Amino acid sequence: MDSRPPHVGNEEAQQATLTGTEHSDNVEKHTMQTSHQERHTVSDELAHLANAEDHKDTKWQAIRRNPWAFAWCLFAVWTVLLVSFENQASGNILGIPEFRKDFGFYYDGNWVLSAKWQSAFSGAPIASQIVGNLGSGQVADLIGRRNTLIIALVITFAAITMEFVATTNELFFGGKFLNGFAVGTIQTVATTYVGEIVPLALRGLMTCLIALSFTVGPFTVALIVNSTGTYDNRWAYRAVFCSQYGFAVISSLFIWRMPESPWFLVDKRKNESKALRSLQRLGYSSSSGEDVKRLANIKLTLEQVRRETDGATYLECFRRSNLRRTIISITPLSVQQFTGIVFAASYSTYYAQLAGYSTAMSFKLQIIQQVLSMFGNVISWYLIDRVGRRFLTLYGTIGLTAVLWVMGGLAVGGSQGELKGTVAMILVYCWLYNVTIGATAFTVLTEVSTSRLRAKTIAIGLAVQGCLNILWSFVLPYLFNPDKADLGGKLGFIFGGLCFPCIAFLWWYQPETRGRSYEELDEMFMKSIAPRKFASYTTEAEMKGQEVQQRVYPGKETA
């Protein structure tokens, strides 16, 4: 018989019950933790599997597997045509006599636009474009890529209208200035969008197509100016601005169906279900599990970046390994400005006239220049993945340096034949530029930038390019114009000299990023791998991907 007081027995029973409950809770917690770890492991393996499969695709296979992702990349490239069209129109209208007559003054037998207004029409829109670049990097991370593009298109419709109806320098300036905000936004957000949705095998091609849009836009401008530029009324130049409506209308028709970037939905909105639907709209099949694997890859890449990136502010672009990535990302765009593309793109028509060509012939030469530029870009589609980003960027800059020095030397001669030879050098320059650094700059910009900071890094790169563009837009009229320094083709010496420090930087610091996924690039930059070793380095992401493939597809090659 139990001689203990009744309350003692009750306490022991209660203690036993509590102990059992705690044990049960611990078992449940352990089970939940184990389940969570298992889910995390499965998600990581899916991510590595997606990364490994991406490396096996050819361009054609990637298009067949993800036709909608390819199509929406093309749409984003189309919107960039608005940027290139607007930028080129600013320079080409200077070659239209009727525009110089309506907005300039008579000097030494010709109608001339004052250097002050040349600088204002060229420089001020670039300033507003820089604001558009930097502002859109922040806005796109808040409201999304698609909504930001919609706002930009509304602004560009208003700005085009101002340019079209302008009869005074002030109103025309207002339209150009307003449009700068829009094109800066479009340029940043469209480039970011392409970088985020494009399959790995197509990244080189699609980013080269962004560069192509900067030749197709000018080519369209050249065709229009060749047809209407000799008119003796305002339609000589108004036709150019009227044509911009066409690009804007087509963009506006499709923008409402554009899928939001899944990277934005995962990183900023934390909405995996919407990200999954977006991936399905981009062509990643739910039946085969492609959507789930791609989502897992996005999540893993962002998680790895978060270990080093505290936030997603502009300041983060200049911390730790992000500083190195930011510098490398924006350098090729900056090098473009130092190699003289501003002169070749904006002043070639005007210079051809000063070199002795008729107005009509200078317009035809502008068409030839744009055809050569497009042909050069098409060549880059093959070379970008064949010889790599570093090779094209570095040796392309070396080639451009040689062309610029030859151009300057011919200009020193000063004879009619030698001056026309400088025009020929500009044509050669435009072809080589678009084969090389003209194409690779956008590839490097999109793939080297950190995943969480891509929009902001691209914004910084384009803003720095814009700042350099402003510098040249204000300086070049005073160096080039007949009523000022009248250097003409001798500018080749200035740009040729500036190429040398650019070549030195590219030689020592530009890595090869061909065929690397964002996950692999994040790993190499966080490990501070030397630029020369990027091409041969084997990442942990690659090895894990091969291991998963061997388990999932035993007996199949994983190389």
Sequence and secondary structure as in RCSB ss.txt:
>XXXX:A:sequence
MDSRPPHVGNEEAQQATLTGTEHSDNVEKHTMQTSHQERHTVSDELAHLANAEDHKDTKWQAIRRNPWAFAWCLF
AVWTVLLVSFENQASGNILGIPEFRKDFGFYYDGNWVLSAKWQSAFSGAPIASQIVGNLGSGQVADLIGRRNTLI
IALVITFAAITMEFVATTNELFFGGKFLNGFAVGTIQTVATTYVGEIVPLALRGLMTCLIALSFTVGPFTVALIV
NSTGTYDNRWAYRAVFCSQYGFAVISSLFIWRMPESPWFLVDKRKNESKALRSLQRLGYSSSSGEDVKRLANIKL
TLEQVRRETDGATYLECFRRSNLRRTIISITPLSVQQFTGIVFAASYSTYYAQLAGYSTAMSFKLQIIQQVLSMF
GNVISWYLIDRVGRRFLTLYGTIGLTAVLWVMGGLAVGGSQGELKGTVAMILVYCWLYNVTIGATAFTVLTEVST
SRLRAKTIAIGLAVQGCLNILWSFVLPYLFNPDKADLGGKLGFIFGGLCFPCIAFLWWYQPETRGRSYEELDEMF
MKSIAPRKFASYTTEAEMKGQEVQQRVYPGKETA
>XXXX:A:secstr
   S HHHHHHHHHHHHHHHHHHHHHHHHHHHHHHHHHHHHHHHHHHHHHHHHHHH  HHHHHHH HHHHHHHHH
HHHHHHHHHHHHHHHHHGGG HHHHHHHSEEETTEEE  HHHHHHHHHHHHHHHHHHHHHHHHHHHHH HHHHHH
HHHHHHHHHHHHHHH  SHHHHHHHHHHHHHHHHHHHHHHHHHHHHHS GGGHHHHHHHHHHHHHHHHHHHHHHH
HHHTT SSTHHHHHHHHHHHHHHHHHHHHHTT    HHHHHHTS  HHHHHHHHHHTT  TTTTHHHHHHHHHHH
HHHHHHTT    SGGGGGSHHHHHHHHHHHHHHHHHHHTTHHHHHHSHHHHHHHTT  HHHHHHHHHHHHHHHHH
HHHHHHHHHHHT HHHHHHHHHHHHHHHHHHHHHHHHH  HHHHHHHHHHHHHHHHHHHHTHHHHHHHHHHHHS 
GGGHHHHHHHHHHHHHHHHHHHHHHHHHHHSTTTT  GGGHHHHHHHHHHHHHHHHHHH    TT  HHHHHHHH
HTT  GGGTTT   HHHHHHHHHHHHHSTTS   
